[in-house]
Amino acid sequence: MSCNCSHCRRKGFLLSFVPGDALSIVQGEAALTDYRFNQHNIAHRFCSVCGCQPFGMGKGPGGAAMAAINLRCVPTIDPDDLAIQKVDGASF
């Protein structure tokens, strides 16, 4: 997903959503910090050392925990190979 809201657009995110328990952090969790904006519903996690923002945590429409993975931070994924859904987040 590519969103045009002020946050995603400026950072060039390509997001894929998974259940919250499908995401595991194997190292570097101590360096992560949160950024929240707008309604403060999503904890956008970023590295306090390098500034990279690999994922966000929040709740899906049904209330279940969700993770939004920034696919640009996954070295094995080529963004040109993705079918990208555009979302008009600027209108939310």
C-alpha positions as CSV (number, residue, x, y, z in Angstrom):
1,M,0.0,0.0,0.0
2,S,1.2,3.5,-0.8
3,C,-0.6,6.2,1.2
4,N,-0.5,9.9,0.4
5,C,-1.1,11.2,3.9
6,S,1.3,13.8,5.1
7,H,3.4,11.3,7.1
8,C,3.6,8.4,4.6
9,R,4.1,10.6,1.6
10,R,7.0,12.5,3.0
11,K,8.8,9.3,4.1
12,G,7.9,7.3,0.9
13,F,6.5,4.3,2.8
14,L,5.3,1.2,1.1
15,L,3.3,-0.7,3.7
16,S,2.1,-4.2,4.2
17,F,-0.2,-5.0,7.0
18,V,0.0,-8.2,9.1
19,P,-1.5,-9.4,12.4
20,G,0.5,-7.9,15.3
21,D,1.6,-11.3,16.6
22,A,3.1,-12.1,13.2
23,L,5.8,-9.4,13.7
24,S,8.8,-10.3,15.9
25,I,11.8,-8.1,16.7
26,V,14.9,-10.2,16.9
27,Q,17.4,-7.4,17.7
28,G,17.6,-3.7,18.3
29,E,14.4,-3.2,20.2
30,A,16.1,-1.1,22.8
31,A,17.0,1.5,20.1
32,L,13.4,1.8,18.9
33,T,11.2,4.8,19.9
34,D,7.7,5.9,18.9
35,Y,6.3,8.7,16.9
36,R,2.5,9.3,17.0
37,F,0.6,11.9,15.0
38,N,-3.0,12.9,14.0
39,Q,-5.2,10.7,16.2
40,H,-2.3,9.0,17.9
41,N,-3.7,5.5,17.1
42,I,-0.5,4.1,15.5
43,A,2.9,3.8,17.2
44,H,5.2,4.5,14.3
45,R,8.4,2.8,15.5
46,F,11.7,4.2,14.4
47,C,15.4,3.6,15.2
48,S,16.7,6.3,17.5
49,V,20.2,5.8,16.1
50,C,19.7,5.9,12.3
51,G,16.1,7.2,12.0
52,C,14.9,4.3,9.9
53,Q,11.2,3.6,10.4
54,P,10.6,-0.1,9.7
55,F,7.1,-0.6,11.1
56,G,4.2,0.7,13.0
57,M,1.9,-0.9,15.5
58,G,-1.8,-0.2,15.9
59,K,-5.3,-1.8,15.7
60,G,-7.1,-2.9,12.6
61,P,-10.7,-2.0,11.8
62,G,-12.0,-4.9,14.0
63,G,-9.8,-4.0,16.9
64,A,-7.2,-6.7,16.5
65,A,-3.5,-5.8,16.9
66,M,-1.9,-5.0,13.5
67,A,1.6,-4.2,12.3
68,A,2.3,-2.1,9.3
69,I,5.6,-3.2,7.8
70,N,7.6,-0.6,5.7
71,L,8.6,-2.8,2.8
72,R,11.3,-0.3,1.9
73,C,13.2,-1.5,5.0
74,V,13.1,-5.2,3.9
75,P,16.3,-5.8,2.0
76,T,15.0,-8.9,0.1
77,I,12.0,-7.1,-1.4
78,D,12.3,-5.2,-4.7
79,P,9.6,-2.5,-4.7
80,D,9.4,-2.7,-8.5
81,D,8.1,-6.3,-8.1
82,L,5.1,-5.3,-5.9
83,A,1.5,-4.7,-7.0
84,I,1.0,-1.4,-5.1
85,Q,-2.5,-0.3,-3.9
86,K,-2.8,3.5,-3.6
87,V,-4.7,4.9,-0.6
88,D,-5.9,8.4,-0.3
89,G,-5.0,8.9,3.3
90,A,-4.8,12.7,2.8
91,S,-8.6,12.6,2.7
92,F,-9.1,10.8,6.0
